[in-house]
Amino acid sequence: MNSKPRLRGVQLYTLRAEMDRDLAGTLEAVAAAGYRQVEFAGFFGREPAEIRTLLEAQGLTAPASHFPLEQMEADFASVIAQAKALGSQYVVLAWLEQGRRSAADYRKLVQNLNHWGRLCRDAGLRLAYHNHDFEFVETDGFIPYQLLLDGSDPGLVSFEMDIYWMHKAGQDPLDYFARYPGRFPLWHLKDATAAGTMADVGLGIIDFPALLAQAEKAGLEYAFVERDDAAAPLQSIRHSFETVTSW
């Protein structure tokens, strides 16, 4: 499984401080660690076309990029333009602020996801929604994640499954792969300790090989290593890469 290019990705949020200080140098370090794909969560004041040139110089691609809800709502055309300039295939909605998690918000979001998914499809892109754990808190009699899955068109809306946050919410990814085959082309590989805190991949208790055994059923295309709170981010991504490529 270590030859699969889909396991050679990293979410650059892990390296946000490093990227902010030295974008080009950090991308060079990412490539030197062995990664071949990156996922952006913001462009650090640079234009996507400029970043793409830097990526290409290091043999990297950015198949997926996170975009804020506010930009999607205000100017989705700019989202599409930036994703295409970067060379991304996936536009990912990654976060809902606390004030945007009401029952009405979620019901409206389902409609928006279908609309934005159609716009992405027409532009040759794909739309995905990234989970945390708050989508599993019952809201007005429903589970938001379930609403988003059931209410969105599988042909228009995919999901980026964050394995850590699924674990944190007490959810079994295998159950979702079985019930919604093919809907999870993007994953975040982030480990969890027995106490529930984040860990480098391989230093926690999540059985990633068992999940990856069902990768085809899930529809996995790209997996991105991530750790939000790494004290030494470059060391963290190197350790996680060694683990992932040993499977």
LOMI-437993 format. One record per atom (N, C-alpha, C, CB): x, y, z; residue number from 0. Coordinates in steps of 0.1 Angstrom, whole numbers, plus 5000, padded with zeros to 4 digits. Glycine has a CB too. Example, Ala and Ser with C-alpha at 12.3 -4.5 7.8 and 13.67 -1.06 7.14 Angstrom:
LOMI-437993
5132/4943/5078/0
5123/4955/5078/0
5132/4967/5078/0
5113/4955/5090/0
5128/4978/5071/1
5137/4989/5071/1
5129/5000/5079/1
5141/4994/5057/1
//
This chain:
LOMI-437993
5008/4988/5000/0
5000/5000/5000/0
5009/5013/5000/0
4991/5000/5012/0
5022/5011/5004/1
5030/5023/5005/1
5033/5029/4991/1
5043/5020/5012/1
5030/5022/4980/2
5033/5028/4967/2
5021/5037/4962/2
5036/5017/4957/2
5010/5036/4969/3
4999/5044/4965/3
5001/5059/4966/3
4986/5039/4973/3
5000/5066/4955/4
5002/5081/4957/4
4992/5088/4965/4
5002/5087/4943/4
4980/5081/4967/5
4969/5088/4975/5
4973/5089/4989/5
4957/5080/4973/5
4984/5082/4994/6
4988/5083/5008/6
4999/5093/5010/6
4991/5069/5013/6
5003/5101/5000/7
5014/5110/5001/7
5010/5124/5001/7
5024/5107/4989/7
5000/5127/5009/8
4995/5141/5010/8
4996/5146/5024/8
4980/5142/5005/8
4997/5160/5025/9
4997/5166/5038/9
4988/5179/5038/9
5011/5170/5042/9
4980/5181/5048/10
4972/5193/5049/10
4982/5204/5055/10
4960/5191/5058/10
4983/5215/5048/11
4993/5225/5052/11
4988/5233/5064/11
4995/5234/5040/11
4976/5232/5069/12
4972/5238/5081/12
4982/5234/5092/12
4958/5234/5085/12
4987/5221/5092/13
4997/5217/5101/13
5009/5226/5102/13
5001/5202/5098/13
5012/5231/5091/14
5024/5239/5089/14
5021/5254/5087/14
5033/5234/5077/14
5010/5259/5092/15
5005/5272/5089/15
5015/5283/5094/15
4992/5275/5096/15
5022/5281/5105/16
5031/5291/5110/16
5043/5291/5101/16
5035/5289/5124/16
5048/5280/5097/17
5060/5279/5088/17
5056/5284/5074/17
5064/5264/5087/17
5044/5281/5069/18
5040/5286/5056/18
5040/5302/5056/18
5027/5280/5052/18
5035/5307/5067/19
5034/5322/5068/19
5047/5328/5068/19
5026/5325/5081/19
5057/5322/5074/20
5071/5327/5075/20
5078/5326/5062/20
5078/5321/5087/20
5077/5314/5056/21
5086/5310/5045/21
5078/5300/5036/21
5100/5305/5049/21
5069/5305/5028/22
5061/5296/5020/22
5069/5287/5011/22
5051/5304/5012/22
5078/5293/5003/23
5086/5285/4994/23
5095/5275/5001/23
5095/5294/4985/23
5101/5279/5012/24
5110/5270/5019/24
5103/5259/5026/24
5118/5278/5029/24
5091/5262/5030/25
5083/5251/5037/25
5078/5241/5026/25
5070/5257/5044/25
5074/5245/5015/26
5070/5236/5004/26
5082/5227/5000/26
5065/5244/4992/26
5094/5233/5000/27
5106/5225/4997/27
5108/5214/5007/27
5118/5235/4996/27
5106/5218/5020/28
5107/5208/5031/28
5097/5197/5030/28
5107/5215/5045/28
5085/5201/5026/29
5074/5191/5025/29
5078/5181/5014/29
5061/5198/5021/29
5083/5186/5003/30
5087/5177/4992/30
5099/5168/4996/30
5090/5185/4979/30
5108/5174/5004/31
5120/5166/5008/31
5116/5155/5018/31
5130/5176/5015/31
5105/5157/5025/32
5100/5147/5034/32
5093/5135/5027/32
5090/5153/5044/32
5091/5137/5014/33
5085/5126/5006/33
5071/5128/5001/33
5085/5114/5014/33
5064/5139/5005/34
5050/5142/5001/34
5050/5146/4987/34
5044/5153/5010/34
5039/5143/4981/35
5036/5146/4967/35
5024/5154/4965/35
5036/5134/4958/35
5015/5154/4974/36
5003/5163/4974/36
5002/5171/4986/36
4990/5154/4972/36
4996/5183/4985/37
4993/5192/4996/37
4979/5196/4995/37
5003/5204/4997/37
4974/5200/5006/38
4960/5206/5007/38
4961/5219/5014/38
4950/5196/5014/38
4956/5230/5007/39
4957/5243/5013/39
4945/5246/5022/39
4959/5254/5002/39
4948/5255/5032/40
4937/5261/5040/40
4940/5275/5041/40
4935/5254/5054/40
4939/5283/5030/41
4943/5297/5029/41
4956/5298/5021/41
4946/5302/5043/41
4958/5309/5015/42
4969/5311/5006/42
4980/5320/5011/42
4964/5316/4993/42
4980/5324/5023/43
4991/5331/5030/43
4995/5344/5022/43
5003/5322/5031/43
4985/5351/5017/44
4987/5364/5010/44
4993/5363/4996/44
4997/5372/5018/44
4994/5351/4991/45
4999/5348/4978/45
4987/5346/4968/45
5009/5337/4977/45
4990/5348/4955/46
4981/5344/4945/46
4982/5329/4942/46
4983/5353/4932/46
4971/5322/4940/47
4971/5308/4937/47
4980/5304/4925/47
4958/5303/4934/47
4980/5313/4914/48
4989/5310/4903/48
5004/5310/4907/48
4986/5320/4891/48
5007/5320/4915/49
5021/5320/4920/49
5025/5308/4928/49
5023/5333/4928/49
5015/5304/4937/50
5018/5292/4945/50
5019/5280/4936/50
5006/5290/4955/50
5011/5279/4926/51
5012/5267/4917/51
5026/5266/4911/51
5001/5268/4906/51
5032/5277/4907/52
5045/5277/4902/52
5055/5271/4912/52
5050/5291/4897/52
5054/5275/4924/53
5062/5270/4935/53
5060/5255/4937/53
5060/5278/4948/53
5048/5251/4937/54
5045/5237/4938/54
5051/5229/4927/54
5029/5234/4938/54
5050/5233/4915/55
5055/5226/4903/55
5070/5225/4904/55
5051/5233/4890/55
5077/5235/4910/56
5091/5235/4911/56
5096/5224/4921/56
5096/5248/4916/56
5087/5220/4930/57
5090/5210/4940/57
5084/5196/4936/57
5085/5214/4954/57
5077/5195/4925/58
5071/5182/4921/58
5058/5180/4929/58
5080/5171/4923/58
5052/5190/4934/59
5040/5189/4943/59
5028/5193/4935/59
5041/5197/4955/59
5016/5188/4939/60
5003/5192/4934/60
4994/5195/4946/60
4997/5182/4924/60
4984/5203/4943/61
4974/5206/4954/61
4960/5201/4949/61
4974/5221/4957/61
4957/5188/4950/62
4944/5183/4945/62
4932/5188/4952/62
4945/5169/4945/62
4934/5194/4964/63
4922/5199/4971/63
4926/5211/4979/63
4917/5188/4981/63
4916/5220/4980/64
4919/5233/4988/64
4907/5236/4996/64
4922/5244/4978/64
4909/5241/5008/65
4898/5246/5017/65
4895/5260/5014/65
4902/5244/5032/65
4882/5263/5014/66
4877/5277/5013/66
4867/5280/5023/66
4871/5279/4998/66
4867/5293/5028/67
4858/5297/5039/67
4843/5298/5034/67
4862/5310/5045/67
4834/5295/5043/68
4820/5296/5039/68
4817/5310/5034/68
4811/5293/5052/68
4822/5320/5041/69
4819/5334/5037/69
4822/5337/5023/69
4826/5344/5046/69
4834/5332/5018/70
4837/5334/5004/70
4828/5327/4995/70
4852/5330/5002/70
4824/5315/4999/71
4815/5307/4990/71
4802/5314/4989/71
4813/5293/4996/71
4797/5319/5000/72
4784/5326/4999/72
4785/5339/4992/72
4779/5329/5014/72
4796/5346/4993/73
4797/5360/4987/73
4801/5360/4973/73
4806/5368/4995/73
4810/5351/4969/74
4816/5351/4955/74
4821/5337/4952/74
4827/5362/4955/74
4812/5329/4948/75
4816/5315/4945/75
4825/5315/4932/75
4804/5306/4944/75
4823/5324/4924/76
4831/5325/4911/76
4845/5326/4915/76
4826/5336/4902/76
4849/5334/4925/77
4862/5336/4929/77
4868/5323/4935/77
4864/5347/4940/77
4860/5315/4942/78
4864/5302/4947/78
4868/5293/4935/78
4853/5295/4955/78
4860/5292/4925/79
4863/5284/4913/79
4876/5289/4907/79
4851/5284/4904/79
4877/5302/4905/80
4888/5308/4898/80
4901/5304/4906/80
4887/5323/4897/80
4901/5306/4919/81
4913/5303/4927/81
4917/5288/4927/81
4911/5307/4941/81
4907/5279/4928/82
4909/5265/4927/82
4915/5261/4914/82
4896/5257/4930/82
4910/5266/4903/83
4915/5263/4890/83
4929/5268/4888/83
4906/5268/4879/83
4932/5280/4893/84
4945/5286/4892/84
4955/5278/4899/84
4945/5301/4897/84
4951/5272/4910/85
4960/5264/4918/85
4962/5250/4913/85
4955/5263/4933/85
4953/5246/4904/86
4953/5233/4899/86
4946/5222/4907/86
4967/5229/4897/86
4937/5227/4916/87
4930/5218/4924/87
4919/5211/4917/87
4925/5225/4937/87
4915/5199/4922/88
4903/5192/4917/88
4891/5194/4926/88
4907/5177/4915/88
4894/5195/4939/89
4884/5196/4949/89
4883/5210/4956/89
4886/5185/4959/89
4871/5215/4957/90
4868/5227/4965/90
4862/5222/4978/90
4859/5237/4958/90
4868/5225/4989/91
4864/5219/5002/91
4859/5230/5012/91
4875/5211/5009/91
4847/5228/5017/92
4841/5236/5028/92
4846/5230/5041/92
4826/5238/5027/92
4854/5237/5048/93
4861/5230/5059/93
4856/5234/5073/93
4875/5233/5059/93
4848/5244/5075/94
4845/5249/5088/94
4832/5257/5088/94
4856/5257/5094/94
4824/5255/5099/95
4813/5263/5102/95
4815/5270/5115/95
4799/5255/5102/95
4814/5283/5116/96
4815/5290/5128/96
4804/5286/5138/96
4815/5306/5126/96
4806/5288/5151/97
4796/5284/5160/97
4782/5290/5157/97
4800/5289/5174/97
4782/5303/5153/98
4770/5310/5150/98
4763/5305/5137/98
4772/5324/5149/98
4769/5296/5130/99
4763/5291/5117/99
4759/5276/5118/99
4773/5293/5106/99
4755/5272/5130/100
4752/5257/5132/100
4738/5255/5137/100
4762/5252/5142/100
4729/5264/5134/101
4715/5262/5138/101
4708/5252/5128/101
4707/5275/5138/101
4697/5247/5132/102
4689/5238/5123/102
4687/5245/5110/102
4676/5234/5130/102
4683/5258/5110/103
4680/5265/5098/103
4693/5266/5089/103
4674/5279/5101/103
4704/5269/5096/104
4717/5270/5089/104
4720/5257/5082/104
4728/5273/5099/104
4718/5245/5088/105
4721/5233/5082/105
4712/5230/5070/105
4721/5221/5092/105
4699/5233/5072/106
4690/5230/5061/106
4693/5239/5049/106
4675/5233/5066/106
4697/5251/5051/107
4701/5260/5041/107
4714/5255/5034/107
4703/5275/5045/107
4723/5250/5043/108
4736/5245/5038/108
4734/5234/5028/108
4745/5241/5049/108
4725/5225/5031/109
4722/5214/5021/109
4719/5220/5007/109
4711/5205/5026/109
4710/5229/5007/110
4707/5236/4994/110
4719/5242/4988/110
4696/5246/4996/110
4727/5249/4996/111
4739/5256/4990/111
4749/5246/4985/111
4745/5264/5001/111
4751/5235/4992/112
4760/5225/4988/112
4756/5219/4974/112
4761/5213/4998/112
4744/5216/4972/113
4739/5211/4959/113
4742/5222/4948/113
4725/5207/4960/113
4739/5234/4952/114
4741/5245/4942/114
4755/5247/4939/114
4735/5258/4947/114
4764/5248/4949/115
4778/5249/4947/115
4784/5237/4940/115
4785/5252/4960/115
4779/5225/4943/116
4784/5213/4937/116
4781/5213/4922/116
4777/5201/4943/116
4769/5219/4918/117
4766/5220/4904/117
4775/5230/4897/117
4751/5224/4902/117
4778/5241/4904/118
4787/5251/4898/118
4801/5245/4896/118
4788/5263/4907/118
4806/5237/4906/119
4819/5230/4905/119
4819/5220/4894/119
4822/5223/4919/119
4809/5212/4893/120
4808/5202/4882/120
4809/5209/4869/120
4795/5194/4883/120
4802/5220/4867/121
4802/5227/4854/121
4815/5233/4851/121
4791/5238/4854/121
4823/5235/4861/122
4837/5241/4860/122
4847/5230/4859/122
4840/5251/4871/122
4843/5218/4860/123
4853/5207/4859/123
4859/5204/4873/123
4864/5210/4850/123
4853/5208/4883/124
4858/5206/4897/124
4848/5198/4905/124
4860/5220/4904/124
4851/5194/4917/125
4842/5187/4926/125
4842/5194/4940/125
4847/5172/4928/125
4830/5194/4946/126
4828/5200/4959/126
4829/5189/4970/126
4815/5208/4959/126
4834/5193/4981/127
4834/5183/4993/127
4832/5191/5006/127
4848/5175/4993/127
4827/5184/5016/128
4824/5190/5029/128
4833/5182/5039/128
4809/5189/5033/128
4841/5190/5047/129
4850/5184/5057/129
4843/5185/5071/129
4863/5192/5057/129
4843/5174/5078/130
4837/5173/5091/130
4846/5176/5103/130
4830/5160/5093/130
4840/5181/5114/131
4847/5181/5127/131
4838/5171/5136/131
4848/5195/5133/131
4836/5174/5148/132
4828/5166/5156/132
4814/5172/5159/132
4835/5163/5170/132
4813/5186/5157/133
4801/5192/5161/133
4789/5188/5151/133
4803/5207/5160/133
4792/5183/5140/134
4781/5179/5131/134
4774/5166/5136/134
4787/5176/5117/134
4779/5161/5147/135
4772/5149/5152/135
4764/5152/5165/135
4782/5138/5155/135
4763/5165/5168/136
4755/5169/5180/136
4741/5171/5175/136
4761/5183/5186/136
4731/5164/5181/137
4717/5165/5177/137
4712/5179/5177/137
4708/5156/5186/137
4706/5183/5166/138
4701/5197/5165/138
4687/5197/5160/138
4710/5205/5155/138
4678/5201/5168/139
4664/5202/5164/139
4659/5188/5159/139
4662/5212/5153/139
4663/5177/5166/140
4658/5164/5163/140
4666/5157/5152/140
4644/5165/5159/140
4676/5162/5146/141
4684/5155/5136/141
4699/5157/5139/141
4680/5161/5122/141
4706/5148/5132/142
4721/5148/5133/142
4726/5155/5120/142
4727/5134/5134/142
4732/5167/5122/143
4736/5175/5110/143
4744/5167/5099/143
4744/5186/5114/143
4753/5159/5103/144
4761/5151/5094/144
4752/5142/5085/144
4772/5143/5100/144
4742/5136/5092/145
4733/5127/5085/145
4725/5136/5075/145
4724/5120/5095/145
4720/5147/5079/146
4713/5156/5071/146
4721/5160/5058/146
4708/5169/5078/146
4733/5163/5060/147
4742/5168/5049/147
4744/5156/5039/147
4755/5173/5054/147
4746/5144/5045/148
4748/5133/5036/148
4736/5129/5028/148
4753/5121/5044/148
4724/5128/5035/149
4712/5124/5029/149
4706/5135/5020/149
4702/5120/5040/149
4708/5147/5023/150
4702/5158/5016/150
4710/5163/5004/150
4699/5169/5025/150
4722/5159/5003/151
4730/5164/4992/151
4731/5153/4981/151
4745/5167/4997/151
4732/5158/4969/152
4732/5149/4957/152
4746/5142/4956/152
4729/5157/4944/152
4746/5129/4956/153
4759/5122/4956/153
4767/5125/4943/153
4757/5107/4956/153
4760/5129/4933/154
4767/5133/4920/154
4773/5147/4921/154
4758/5132/4909/154
4770/5154/4931/155
4774/5168/4932/155
4783/5171/4944/155
4763/5177/4932/155
4780/5164/4955/156
4787/5167/4968/156
4794/5155/4973/156
4776/5172/4978/156
4807/5156/4976/157
4815/5146/4982/157
4818/5150/4996/157
4828/5142/4974/157
4825/5141/5004/158
4828/5144/5018/158
4843/5141/5020/158
4819/5137/5027/158
4849/5150/5027/159
4863/5148/5032/159
4862/5144/5047/159
4872/5161/5031/159
4865/5131/5049/160
4863/5125/5062/160
4876/5128/5071/160
4860/5110/5062/160
4875/5135/5082/161
4885/5137/5091/161
4884/5126/5101/161
4885/5151/5098/161
4894/5117/5100/162
4893/5104/5109/162
4894/5107/5123/162
4905/5095/5105/162
4902/5117/5127/163
4903/5121/5141/163
4890/5126/5147/163
4914/5131/5144/163
4884/5135/5140/164
4871/5141/5145/164
4860/5130/5145/164
4867/5153/5136/164
4860/5121/5135/165
4850/5110/5136/165
4852/5102/5149/165
4852/5101/5124/165
4865/5099/5152/166
4868/5092/5164/166
4864/5100/5177/166
4883/5089/5165/166
4867/5113/5176/167
4863/5122/5188/167
4848/5122/5190/167
4869/5136/5185/167
4841/5121/5179/168
4826/5121/5180/168
4820/5108/5183/168
4820/5127/5167/168
4829/5097/5184/169
4824/5084/5187/169
4817/5077/5175/169
4814/5084/5198/169
4822/5081/5163/170
4816/5075/5151/170
4826/5065/5145/170
4813/5086/5141/170
4820/5055/5138/171
4828/5045/5131/171
4828/5048/5116/171
4822/5031/5134/171
4840/5052/5111/172
4841/5055/5096/172
4836/5043/5088/172
4855/5058/5093/172
4839/5031/5092/173
4835/5019/5084/173
4820/5018/5082/173
4840/5006/5091/173
4813/5023/5092/174
4798/5023/5091/174
4794/5032/5079/174
4792/5027/5104/174
4800/5044/5079/175
4797/5053/5068/175
4801/5049/5055/175
4803/5067/5072/175
4813/5042/5054/176
4817/5037/5041/176
4807/5027/5036/176
4831/5031/5042/176
4802/5019/5045/177
4792/5008/5041/177
4779/5014/5036/177
4790/4998/5052/177
4775/5025/5044/178
4762/5031/5041/178
4762/5041/5029/178
4756/5037/5053/178
4774/5047/5027/179
4775/5057/5017/179
4787/5054/5008/179
4776/5071/5023/179
4787/5043/5001/180
4799/5040/4994/180
4803/5050/4983/180
4798/5026/4987/180
4815/5053/4982/181
4820/5062/4972/181
4819/5077/4975/181
4813/5059/4959/181
4814/5080/4986/182
4812/5094/4989/182
4823/5101/4997/182
4799/5096/4997/182
4834/5094/5000/183
4845/5099/5008/183
4858/5098/5001/183
4846/5091/5021/183
4860/5106/4990/184
4872/5106/4982/184
4884/5112/4989/184
4870/5112/4969/184
4882/5120/4999/185
4892/5127/5006/185
4892/5123/5021/185
4891/5143/5005/185
4904/5121/5027/186
4905/5118/5041/186
4915/5127/5047/186
4908/5103/5043/186
4914/5130/5060/187
4924/5135/5069/187
4929/5124/5078/187
4920/5148/5076/187
4942/5121/5077/188
4948/5111/5086/188
4954/5118/5098/188
4959/5103/5078/188
4947/5117/5109/189
4951/5124/5121/189
4948/5115/5133/189
4944/5138/5123/189
4958/5111/5141/190
4957/5101/5151/190
4952/5107/5164/190
4970/5094/5153/190
4947/5098/5173/191
4942/5102/5186/191
4948/5093/5197/191
4926/5101/5186/191
4951/5099/5208/192
4956/5092/5220/192
4944/5086/5227/192
4964/5101/5229/192
4946/5077/5237/193
4936/5071/5245/193
4928/5082/5252/193
4941/5061/5254/193
4934/5093/5255/194
4928/5104/5262/194
4920/5113/5253/194
4938/5112/5270/194
4921/5111/5240/195
4913/5118/5230/195
4920/5130/5224/195
4901/5123/5237/195
4933/5132/5228/196
4940/5143/5222/196
4947/5139/5209/196
4951/5148/5232/196
4951/5149/5201/197
4957/5146/5188/197
4971/5140/5189/197
4957/5158/5179/197
4974/5132/5179/198
4988/5126/5179/198
4992/5124/5165/198
4988/5112/5186/198
5006/5123/5163/199
5011/5120/5150/199
5005/5106/5145/199
5027/5120/5150/199
5004/5104/5133/200
4999/5092/5128/200
5008/5081/5132/200
4997/5092/5112/200
5003/5070/5139/201
5010/5059/5143/201
5014/5060/5158/201
5023/5058/5136/201
5011/5072/5164/202
5014/5073/5179/202
5001/5073/5187/202
5022/5086/5181/202
4990/5070/5180/203
4977/5070/5187/203
4971/5056/5186/203
4968/5080/5181/203
4958/5056/5188/204
4951/5043/5189/204
4942/5040/5177/204
4943/5043/5201/204
4941/5049/5167/205
4932/5046/5156/205
4938/5036/5146/205
4930/5060/5148/205
4930/5026/5142/206
4935/5015/5134/206
4933/5020/5119/206
4927/5002/5136/206
4943/5027/5114/207
4942/5032/5101/207
4943/5021/5090/207
4953/5042/5098/207
4951/5011/5092/208
4952/5000/5082/208
4938/4994/5080/208
4962/4990/5085/208
4930/4992/5091/209
4917/4986/5089/209
4908/4995/5081/209
4911/4984/5103/209
4909/5008/5083/210
4901/5018/5075/210
4906/5018/5060/210
4902/5032/5081/210
4919/5017/5058/211
4924/5018/5045/211
4921/5005/5037/211
4939/5020/5045/211
4918/4994/5044/212
4914/4982/5038/212
4900/4984/5031/212
4913/4970/5048/212
4893/4994/5035/213
4880/4997/5029/213
4880/5010/5020/213
4869/4999/5040/213
4893/5014/5016/214
4894/5026/5009/214
4887/5026/4996/214
4909/5028/5006/214
4887/5015/4989/215
4880/5014/4976/215
4865/5016/4978/215
4883/5001/4969/215
4859/5010/4988/216
4845/5012/4991/216
4842/5026/4994/216
4841/5002/5003/216
4851/5033/5002/217
4849/5047/5005/217
4850/5056/4994/217
4859/5051/5016/217
4858/5052/4983/218
4860/5060/4972/218
4873/5068/4973/218
4848/5069/4970/218
4882/5065/4982/219
4893/5073/4985/219
4902/5076/4973/219
4902/5066/4996/219
4905/5089/4971/220
4914/5093/4961/220
4927/5099/4967/220
4907/5103/4952/220
4925/5107/4977/221
4936/5114/4984/221
4935/5114/4999/221
4938/5129/4978/221
4946/5111/5006/222
4946/5112/5020/222
4956/5122/5024/222
4948/5098/5027/222
4953/5131/5034/223
4962/5141/5038/223
4965/5139/5053/223
4956/5155/5035/223
4978/5138/5056/224
4982/5138/5070/224
4980/5151/5076/224
4998/5134/5071/224
4976/5152/5089/225
4973/5165/5095/225
4975/5163/5110/225
4959/5170/5092/225
4980/5174/5116/226
4979/5175/5131/226
4978/5190/5134/226
4992/5168/5138/226
4967/5194/5139/227
4964/5208/5142/227
4974/5214/5152/227
4950/5210/5146/227
4978/5206/5162/228
4984/5212/5174/228
4999/5207/5175/228
4977/5209/5186/228
5005/5204/5164/229
5019/5198/5165/229
5028/5209/5171/229
5024/5194/5151/229
5036/5205/5181/230
5046/5214/5187/230
5058/5216/5177/230
5051/5209/5200/230
5061/5206/5170/231
5072/5207/5160/231
5066/5201/5147/231
5085/5198/5164/231
5059/5210/5139/232
5052/5206/5127/232
5060/5198/5117/232
5046/5217/5121/232
5072/5202/5113/233
5080/5195/5103/233
5083/5181/5108/233
5092/5203/5100/233
5087/5180/5121/234
5090/5167/5127/234
5078/5158/5127/234
5096/5169/5141/234
5066/5164/5130/235
5054/5157/5130/235
5050/5151/5116/235
5043/5166/5135/235
5051/5159/5106/236
5048/5154/5093/236
5058/5143/5088/236
5047/5165/5082/236
5070/5145/5092/237
5080/5135/5088/237
5077/5121/5095/237
5094/5139/5092/237
5074/5122/5108/238
5070/5110/5115/238
5058/5103/5109/238
5068/5112/5130/238
5048/5111/5107/239
5035/5106/5101/239
5038/5100/5087/239
5025/5117/5100/239
5046/5106/5079/240
5049/5100/5066/240
5056/5087/5067/240
5058/5110/5058/240
5065/5086/5076/241
5072/5073/5078/241
5062/5062/5082/241
5083/5074/5089/241
5052/5065/5090/242
5042/5056/5094/242
5033/5052/5082/242
5034/5061/5105/242
5028/5062/5075/243
5019/5060/5064/243
5025/5051/5053/243
5014/5073/5059/243
5038/5054/5050/244
5044/5047/5039/244
5049/5033/5044/244
5056/5055/5034/244
5048/5030/5056/245
5052/5016/5061/245
5040/5006/5060/245
5057/5017/5075/245
5028/5011/5058/246
5016/5003/5057/246
5016/4995/5044/246
5004/5011/5059/246
//
